[in-house]
Amino acid sequence: MKVSIINENCIGCGQCEATCSEVFKVEDDGIAHVINDEIKENLKEDVELAANGCPTDAIEIKNA
């Protein structure tokens, strides 16, 4: 699983960070960033929850 942020869509609401802070962080630029792109098995469900809960669909998941 690979995850990325579509910067143009992100509004920096922090929902992804609140759901999975091991992978997402809202940085000083006001948008979320992927801070750990090696998604371990135990985090996959949280990453999917974050993506599904993103109000602007800014999280993109690709199954590798």
C-alpha positions as CSV (number, residue, x, y, z in Angstrom):
1,M,0.0,0.0,0.0
2,K,1.2,3.4,-1.0
3,V,-0.4,6.6,0.2
4,S,0.0,10.2,-0.9
5,I,-1.7,13.6,-0.4
6,I,-3.2,15.5,-3.3
7,N,-1.9,18.9,-2.2
8,E,-4.4,20.9,-4.2
9,N,-7.3,19.2,-2.4
10,C,-5.9,19.4,1.1
11,I,-7.4,22.0,3.5
12,G,-5.3,21.1,6.5
13,C,-8.3,20.2,8.7
14,G,-6.1,17.6,10.5
15,Q,-8.6,14.7,10.4
16,C,-6.1,12.4,8.8
17,E,-3.5,13.2,11.5
18,A,-6.1,12.6,14.2
19,T,-7.0,9.3,12.7
20,C,-3.4,8.0,12.0
21,S,-0.6,10.3,13.3
22,E,1.9,7.6,12.5
23,V,1.4,8.3,8.8
24,F,0.0,11.8,8.5
25,K,1.0,15.2,9.9
26,V,-0.3,18.7,9.1
27,E,2.9,20.8,8.7
28,D,3.6,24.5,9.0
29,D,2.5,25.0,5.4
30,G,-1.1,24.2,6.4
31,I,-1.4,21.0,4.5
32,A,-1.1,17.3,5.5
33,H,2.0,15.3,4.6
34,V,2.8,11.7,4.6
35,I,5.5,11.3,7.1
36,N,5.8,7.5,6.9
37,D,5.2,6.1,3.4
38,E,6.0,2.5,4.4
39,I,2.5,1.5,5.6
40,K,2.8,-1.4,8.0
41,E,0.0,-4.0,8.1
42,N,-1.2,-2.8,11.5
43,L,-1.8,0.7,10.1
44,K,-3.6,-0.1,6.9
45,E,-7.0,0.1,8.4
46,D,-6.3,3.5,10.0
47,V,-5.0,4.8,6.7
48,E,-8.1,3.7,4.9
49,L,-10.3,5.3,7.6
50,A,-8.3,8.6,7.2
51,A,-8.8,8.5,3.5
52,N,-12.5,7.7,3.7
53,G,-13.0,10.5,6.3
54,C,-11.1,13.2,4.4
55,P,-13.7,15.9,3.5
56,T,-11.9,16.8,0.3
57,D,-10.7,13.4,-0.9
58,A,-7.1,14.6,-0.6
59,I,-5.7,11.2,0.4
60,E,-4.8,8.8,-2.4
61,I,-4.2,5.1,-1.7
62,K,-2.5,2.8,-4.2
63,N,-2.3,-0.9,-3.5
64,A,1.2,-2.0,-4.5
